Amino acid sequence: MGWKSTNDAKVDPSGIKQHFTDIGIKLHCCRYWKLNEWEFNNLSFPFWRLYYNTTQGARVSFKNKVVELNSDKVILIPPYTSFSTSLKQINTESLSGNRIASVEELSDIMEMGMVDHLFIHFNLGFQHDHLFPSIFEFNVDAQTQILLDEIRFSIIEQYTDLSSRLMLQIYSLILMHVSKIPAENWKQKTTDNRVLKVIDYIDLHFKESLSNEVLSERISMSPNSFLRLFKVTTGFTLQQYLQNKRIEKAILMMHHNQDAAIEQIAEKCGFSDRHHFSKVFKRIVKVAPAQYRKTQTI
């Protein structure tokens, strides 16, 4: 038995409603550097990191797993994964390097005892940012190699103003590899609209005073009932999630507004004072805000 054409069929011939989860890529930075030192222990960030090097020598480690960065691999590190980095294997935490300003510099990097380092920081939204901590490595095939080379060379020329084509290439690289992560590595996702509504509200109003009562009132639930629902569906308490969001915003301010004092950042991100901000920052990121800003880890 067939179906009769209607005006609705011009859009979608099926009457079965489909449910899609939005994936909103929020790109924080895409840079191409040459590194002389890259020594850090127990880093943890509220955003994804994608790494790619064509030269050998740098490595990242998670628990007992050590991953060498080279031209054959793309590395993905999910948010809130505590990992370490190493290049010269010295005891002092340090970062030494700067951006690659011309294609001609690439041929001299190895002779200088340095490595090239493409790094991309991004978020995908709450539904897609919560995985079990790990480091993922993916082999580079011919198609991916072309994409990586185009991004590397383009970012040298388009360091501040990225073209639409380059943005689409970066998005493609991100989604290509995130989609390869095995299903068992993802934490349970929530589809409860009440929780998602509060998460959206926190994202817009994180700097305000947001008590459990204020947030529960947004979806007309009692605080105790909503606190249980939020914890069950997200794995975080409501206030833990709020603090994580505030630290995420603070980190981005440190990267993109280097003239702002830590006291100003703390205030703009909803913390009562610098002491409270520093305490929460160190618990989540594993280093104090002043130390993080000084090293500007990549």
N, C-alpha and C positions, 0 to 999 in steps of 0.2 A: 504494500500500500504506500503510495507516495504522499507528498504533502503539497498543499496549495500555497502558491506564492502570495505573500502579503507585503505591505510596505516595510514591516519589521524585518522581513527576510533579507532585505537589501543590506541590513547591518549585520544581523546574526540569524541564520535560519533555524537555530535551535532555541527552544523555549527553556532549556535547562540553565539555571543561573550558575555561573562559575565564580569562585572566590580567589582573588589574587592578592598576594602580599606585596606591598610597595617596596622596592629596593631603591633607596635614595643615596647614591654615592656622594659623600661629602669629602672632597679632595682637600687635604690640608697643605701638602707640599709635594712637589716632584722635582728633585734636584739630581745633578750629576757632578760628583766631587772626585777629587784625588786625595787619598788618605795616606798619611805617614804614621800616625798612631790612632788606635781605636780600641782602647782598653777600658772596659766597664764590666762591673759585676752586678747581677741581680737587678736588671732593668725591668720595669713593668709600666705599660702605658695603656690608656683607655682607647687606643685606636690601633688599626692594622698597620703593619709595616711590610712592604714588598722590597726585596733586595735583589740586585743583580750586579755581578762583577765580571769583567772579561779577563782580568788578571788574577792570579792565584796568590794566596797568602793570608787573607782574612778568613775568620771563622766565627760562627755563632754557636752557642751551646745552651742546652736545656736539660736539666737533670744530668743524666749520663750520656746524652746524645750530643755529639759534636758534628756540625755540618760545615764543610769547607765551601767557601764561595768561589765559583769559577764560571767560565763561559758556558758550561753544560747545564747549569741549574738556575732556576728562579726560586727564591726563598720567600715563603709567606709566614708571618708571625701574627697570630690573632691577638686582639686586645686582652690585657691582663695576663699575659704569659710572662713569667719572670725568666729572663734569659741573660746571658753574658756574651760579650764580644771580645775579640783579641786579634791583634795584628803582629805586634812586636813581642808579645808575651812578656811584658814587664809588669811589675807588681803595682805600680802607681796608676790609678785611673786617670786617663788622659785622652784628649782628642786633638789631633793635629792634621790640618788639611784645609783645602778651600776648593771653590768650584772650578770646574774645567771650563775655561773661557774660550777655547778655540779647538777645533778638530786636530790641529797640528800638535797640540800638547799630548795627545793620546800616545804618540809614538815614543815619547820620552818618559812616560810614567814608570815603566819597569826599570829603566836605567837609573832612575832616581830612587829606587827602592821603595816605591809607593804602589798603591793599587787604585784602580778606578772603582767607583761605587755609585750605582744608580739606586736611589731610595725614594719610595713613594709612601706617604702617610695618608690614611683615609679611614672613614667610617662608612658603614652600610645601613645604619639605622638599627634601632634596638633589636628587631626581630632577627637580624643577621650578624650582630656583633658579639654574640655569646656562644663561645665554643669552649670545650675543655682545653686547658692550656697545652700547647704543643708547638713544634716547628715543622712546617711542611716544605718539602723540596720536590720540585717538578723538573723533569728533563726538558731541555729546550729542543724542539723539533725545528724543521726548516721554516715553517710558517711563523712560529714564535720568534725565531731569530731575526727574520725580516722586520717584524713589529718592534722588537727590542732595539734594533739598530736605528730604525726611523725615530723612535722616541729619544734615544741617546743623542743622536746628532741634532735633532730638532730642539731639544731642551737647551743645548749649548747656545743656539741662536736666539731662542725665544725664552729667555730666562725669567722675565717678569710678565710679559704679555703673551699668553699661550693662545694659539689659533684654535678655531673650532675643530679642525682636523686633528690636531695634536691632542686636544681634550678627548675626542672620541677614541683615539688610539690608546690613550692611557686607560680610559674606562674599559675598553675591550681587553686590554692586558689584565686588568684587575678581575673582571668577571670570568675571563677564560680560566683563571687559576683558582679562584674561589669556588667555582662550580665543580672543580675536580676533587674537592675535599670530601672524604668518605662520610656518609650519613651518620655513622656512629660517633663522629667527633663533635657533632652539633648538640648543644643542650636543647632541652625541650622548649619549643616556642609557644608563646601564648597567642591565642586568637580572641581572648576576652576583650571586647570593645571598651569595657569600663577601665581596664588596666591601660590599654593603649591610649585612651583619652587623657588619663592622668599623666602618662609618659610624655605625650605631646605638650601638655600644659607645663610640665617641669622644664622641658626644652626651651620654652619661650619665656618662662618666669623664674629661672633658676636663681637669679640674684635677689629675689624677694624672700621674705620670711615665710617659709612654707612648712607649717606644722602638719602632723598627721590629720588633725581635725579639718584644716583648711583644704587639704587635698582630697580627703574622703567626701567632703561636702560637694566637691565638683561633680561627683557621680551619685549623689544622694544615697550614700551608704553610711552605716555607722562606722566609726574609726576601727573598732576591733574586727568587724567583719571584713572590711576592706584590707586591713593589714594582713590578715590571714590569706585572703585571696591574692594579694600582691606577692607575698612571699612564696606561695605555692606555685604561681604561674611564672615568676621571674627568677626565683632563687635568691633574690635580694630582699632585705627589709626595705621599706619605703624610704627611710632616711639613708640607708646605705646607697641606694640608687641615686638619691639626690646629691649626696657627697661625691659620688663618682662622676656625675654630670658636671658638678662645679669644678672638680679638679681637671676634667677634660677641657673645660673652657679656659681654665687658668693656664694650662700647658700651651694651648693655642695662642693665648695672649703673649706668653713668653717668647714664642717663636716669631710672632708677627708684630709685636709692639715692644721692642727691646728698650725703649726709653721709659716705659712705665715702671714705677717702683713696686716692689713686692707688696707693700702696704696697699697701694692702689689696686693691684690685681686682686688681693684678698677681698677688699671692699666690693669691687665690681662683680666678684663671683659669689657674693652672698655670705662671706665669713665675717664674724663679729670683730676679729682682730687678727694680726699677723701670727700670733702664737698659735691660735686655733687652726688657722690655715696651714701653718708649717707642720703641725702635728698630723693633720689629716693627709696632707701631701706626702709626707714621708711614709706613712702607713701604706698608701696606695702605690706610689711610684718607687719606693724603696730608697730614695735619696731626698735630702732637704731641698726646698725650692731654690735657695741661693746656689747650691752646688749644681743643681740641674741647669739653671740659667747660665752658670759659668762655663759648663762643658758643652751645652747645647747638643746633647746626644742625637745621633742621626741613625 
